[in-house]
Amino acid sequence: MLIAYSVQSQTKKEVKANKIKSTTVWQADNTNGTAVTYKESYEEFDKDGHTTMKIEYKKDGTISRKETAKYDAFGNKTEETLYDLKDKKDEKKTYKYNASNDKTEEVEYNSSGTVLKKTLYTYNANGDRSTELVYDAAGTLLKKVSYTYDSKKLKESKQTYNAANILESVKKYVYEYN
């Protein structure tokens, strides 16, 4: 016998419209004729339907993974944390945006708050991402990604360069039209 209730299939719009504050998923397993019920996950939402916390549990009730997120008044994710026992991750990321709500900066921290990596994003006049610059904790450039766009403002190519500015890869986007 397997019984599971989940609101995870609800969209952000439905969560907001129904003013859902949180959801808990309970799992019931039939093990050798004995029903074993445990909390599988718990999720909280803000008034706009964004997930602000999600916890996944092991069968014994201990936390296996926990994610949190904060958003600004425009719905942009400004901070997220991740604790994952299985993958031994305990990290935090922060984000900054420009006036057009385009992500301009992403900083990754370890569990003690030390910067691990910083990525800066730039955009062209059309609001399309033009570059990504990835730096290590010391501020040394690790990678540069450049994007080009066609006359229809569709992504045309993505070029990735290493720290020595040597081209490592090129991705071309080809579109077919009716």
C-alpha positions, 0 to 999 in steps of 0.5 A: 500500500502506497499513499502519498499526498503532494502539492509539489505539482501546483504551480507558483500561480496556483500556490499564490491564488490559493494562498498556500503557506506550506505543504507537507508530503507524508509517505506510507510504505507497506513493509512486510505487512506493517505500515510505516509512515514518515514525513517525506518533505516540507515546503514553505511559500511566500505570498507570491508563491515562491518556495522559501524553504524546502526540506527533504527527510530520510525515513528516520526523520532526519534531514537529508536536504534543506534549501532556503531562498529569499526574493526581492520585491520584483520576485528575483531570487536574492539568496539561496542556501543548500544543505545536502547531507548525501552530497556533503554540500553546505553552501550559500549563493547571493544574487544581484540584479539591474534595473531591468531585473537581469541577474548581474552578479552571483556569489557562491560561499562555503559553510563558513561564509568564505567566497568560493566563486563570483560570476558577473553578467553583462547585457547588450542594449536589447537586454540579452546576456552578452558575457559571463565572467567567472572569478575565484575567491582571490578575484582571478578570472577562471572563465569567460563566456560570450554570447552573440545574437542574430538580427532576430535577437535569437542566441546565435553562439556561445563561446567559452574561454579559459583563464588564459583567454584561449577559446575552449568551446563554441556552441552554435544555435541554428534555427529552422523556420516555417 
